[in-house]
């Protein structure tokens, strides 16, 4: 097949269109603002202390971890950031912790389970609803026994 003038013009136009498209794509990629991470990565971080006290239980100990969490984090976020394994369940008032580091509620007596304080204050709210501030200390304490302490 002998190329005609019309075929050469068509090929030239297609090549020019492809070149323009590629140039426009490169320009847009080079000119668009670059993201340095997700919005969550850019939020302010705070330092908190997480203490897990299982010393009342057989084979228990006290672990203290300094954890970095994003501002506005709750107690469960801090526990997750500590790297200590835990599990939660949903209740009528929010999530509650039923196991930390292998120590589960009901495992060492009918009333055994987890309580927590923030800066040595016992709070009667679900741990996923309490927001932390820079320097806060969250203490998780494993209670053992068959009867609940008075007031709980």
C-alpha positions in Angstrom: 0.0 0.0 0.0 1.4 3.4 -1.0 1.0 6.1 1.6 -1.1 8.9 0.4 -0.9 12.5 1.4 -4.1 12.1 3.4 -2.7 9.1 5.4 0.4 11.0 6.2 -1.6 14.0 7.5 -3.8 11.7 9.6 -0.8 10.0 11.1 0.8 13.4 11.8 -2.4 14.7 13.5 -2.7 11.5 15.7 1.0 11.8 16.7 0.5 15.5 17.5 -2.6 14.7 19.6 -0.8 12.0 21.5 2.2 14.3 22.2 -0.1 17.0 23.4 -2.0 14.6 25.7 1.3 13.3 27.2 2.7 16.8 27.7 -0.6 17.9 29.4 -0.5 14.9 31.7 3.2 15.6 32.7 2.4 19.2 33.3 -0.6 18.4 35.5 1.5 15.9 37.5 4.3 18.4 37.9 2.1 21.4 38.7 -0.4 19.8 41.1 0.3 20.1 44.9 2.0 17.1 46.3 0.4 15.3 49.2 2.7 14.5 52.1 0.3 12.0 53.6 -3.2 11.7 54.7 -5.0 14.3 56.8 -4.7 12.0 59.8 -0.9 11.9 59.4 -0.8 15.7 59.5 -2.8 16.1 62.7 -1.0 17.1 65.9 0.4 14.3 68.0 0.4 14.1 71.8 2.3 11.9 74.2 0.4 9.9 76.9 1.4 7.2 79.3 -0.4 3.8 79.5 0.0 1.6 82.5 -1.4 -1.9 82.5 -1.5 -3.3 86.0 -2.2 -7.1 86.4 -0.2 -7.4 89.6 -3.2 -8.6 91.6 -3.6 -11.6 89.3 -1.7 -14.8 89.3 1.3 -14.3 86.9 0.6 -10.6 86.6 2.9 -7.6 86.4 2.9 -3.8 85.8 3.7 -2.5 82.3 4.3 1.1 81.6 4.4 2.4 78.0 4.7 5.9 76.6 2.5 6.2 73.5 2.1 8.8 70.8 -1.5 9.4 69.6 -3.2 12.0 67.5 -4.8 14.9 69.3 -8.4 14.0 70.3 -7.6 10.4 70.8 -9.5 8.3 73.4 -8.4 5.7 75.9 -8.7 2.8 73.4 -6.6 4.7 70.9 -3.9 5.1 73.5 -4.1 1.4 74.5 -3.8 0.4 70.8 -0.8 2.8 70.4 0.9 1.1 73.4 1.2 -2.1 71.4 -0.3 -4.2 74.2 -2.9 -6.6 72.9 -6.5 -6.1 74.0 -10.1 -6.7 73.0 -13.3 -4.8 73.5 -17.1 -5.4 73.4 -19.9 -3.1 72.8 -22.2 -2.2 75.7 -25.2 0.2 76.1 -22.9 3.1 76.9 -20.0 2.5 74.4 -17.1 0.1 74.1 -15.6 -1.6 77.2 -12.4 -3.6 77.5 -12.8 -7.2 78.3 -9.3 -8.5 77.8 -5.8 -6.9 78.0 -2.6 -8.9 77.5 -4.4 -12.2 78.0 -6.2 -11.2 81.2 -9.9 -11.5 80.6 -13.0 -10.5 82.5 -14.3 -13.4 84.6 -11.0 -15.3 84.2 -9.9 -15.0 87.8 -13.2 -14.8 89.7 -16.7 -13.8 88.8 -16.0 -10.1 89.4 -12.6 -10.1 87.8 -12.2 -7.5 85.0 -10.8 -4.2 84.0 -11.1 -0.7 85.6 -9.3 2.4 84.5 -8.3 5.8 85.7 -7.1 8.9 83.9 -4.6 10.9 85.9 -5.6 8.9 89.0 -9.3 9.8 88.6 -11.9 7.0 88.1 -14.3 8.1 85.4 -17.7 6.5 84.9 -17.7 6.8 81.2 -16.9 4.3 78.4 -13.2 4.4 77.4 -14.0 5.2 73.8 -15.7 8.5 74.8 -12.9 10.0 77.0 -10.6 12.3 75.1 -6.9 12.5 76.2 -4.6 15.5 76.5 -0.9 15.9 76.3 0.9 14.1 79.2 -2.2 12.2 80.5 -1.7 8.9 82.3 -4.1 6.1 81.7 -4.0 3.3 84.2 -5.7 0.0 83.4 -6.0 -2.2 86.5 -7.1 -5.8 86.5 -9.4 -6.6 89.4 -9.6 -10.2 90.7 -12.2 -11.9 92.9 -15.7 -13.1 93.2 -17.4 -10.0 94.6 -17.5 -6.5 93.2 -16.0 -3.6 95.2 -18.6 -1.4 96.9 -19.8 1.4 94.5 -19.2 -0.6 91.3 
